[in-house]
């Protein structure tokens, strides 16, 4: 795959993640990964960048379904 296509894919993933957070305020990284069919690592890396840019913030802890409680995201 060409280098430019990785950048395009990353930008598209960023856009998709922001749209999903906007439409579903209080969504976890795991839910984003599941809904967008991307890896949790991809979501974590992109969300980390968006938090640094202050486009996304971690709002509160969500309900646990047996594991660690998820951190919910919002714009």
Legacy VTK file of the C-alpha trace (Angstrom):
# vtk DataFile Version 3.0
C-alpha trace
ASCII
DATASET POLYDATA
POINTS 75 float
0.000 0.000 0.000
1.292 3.456 -0.871
2.328 5.903 1.830
-0.351 8.436 0.851
-3.101 5.871 1.223
-2.134 5.282 4.883
-2.549 9.005 5.535
-5.900 8.987 3.771
-7.034 5.956 5.765
-5.973 7.604 9.029
-7.814 10.822 8.159
-10.925 8.851 7.257
-10.707 6.909 10.545
-10.339 10.199 12.460
-13.383 11.622 10.712
-15.418 8.459 11.376
-14.430 8.422 15.056
-15.313 12.105 15.536
-18.669 11.600 13.816
-19.461 8.596 15.987
-18.536 10.432 19.210
-20.674 13.387 18.094
-23.670 11.158 17.387
-23.245 8.898 20.431
-22.007 11.104 23.251
-20.528 8.932 25.984
-19.184 6.082 23.853
-16.216 3.886 24.774
-13.175 3.074 22.661
-14.250 -0.576 22.497
-17.691 0.411 21.198
-16.101 2.659 18.566
-13.804 -0.155 17.419
-16.732 -2.553 17.172
-19.024 -0.152 15.300
-16.329 0.986 12.842
-14.755 -2.476 12.465
-11.247 -1.259 13.276
-8.796 -2.451 15.919
-8.900 -1.137 19.475
-5.266 -0.075 19.040
-6.229 2.082 16.045
-9.025 3.728 18.017
-6.785 4.278 21.052
-4.040 5.915 18.972
-6.441 8.194 17.116
-8.359 9.142 20.281
-5.047 9.937 22.019
-4.244 12.410 19.221
-7.740 13.921 19.334
-7.487 14.387 23.124
-4.124 16.166 22.700
-5.757 18.461 20.142
-8.597 19.025 22.643
-11.207 17.837 20.142
-12.283 14.926 22.361
-12.352 14.525 26.132
-12.702 11.609 28.476
-15.898 12.293 30.387
-16.586 9.558 32.926
-16.326 5.869 33.625
-18.965 3.677 32.006
-20.652 0.559 33.325
-18.547 -2.589 33.401
-19.675 -5.874 31.909
-17.215 -7.967 33.857
-13.900 -6.291 33.066
-12.340 -2.927 33.641
-14.806 -0.037 33.503
-14.568 1.805 30.159
-13.725 5.497 29.877
-16.469 7.257 27.937
-15.647 9.896 25.329
-17.377 13.109 24.299
-16.680 16.184 22.181
LINES 1 76
75 0 1 2 3 4 5 6 7 8 9 10 11 12 13 14 15 16 17 18 19 20 21 22 23 24 25 26 27 28 29 30 31 32 33 34 35 36 37 38 39 40 41 42 43 44 45 46 47 48 49 50 51 52 53 54 55 56 57 58 59 60 61 62 63 64 65 66 67 68 69 70 71 72 73 74
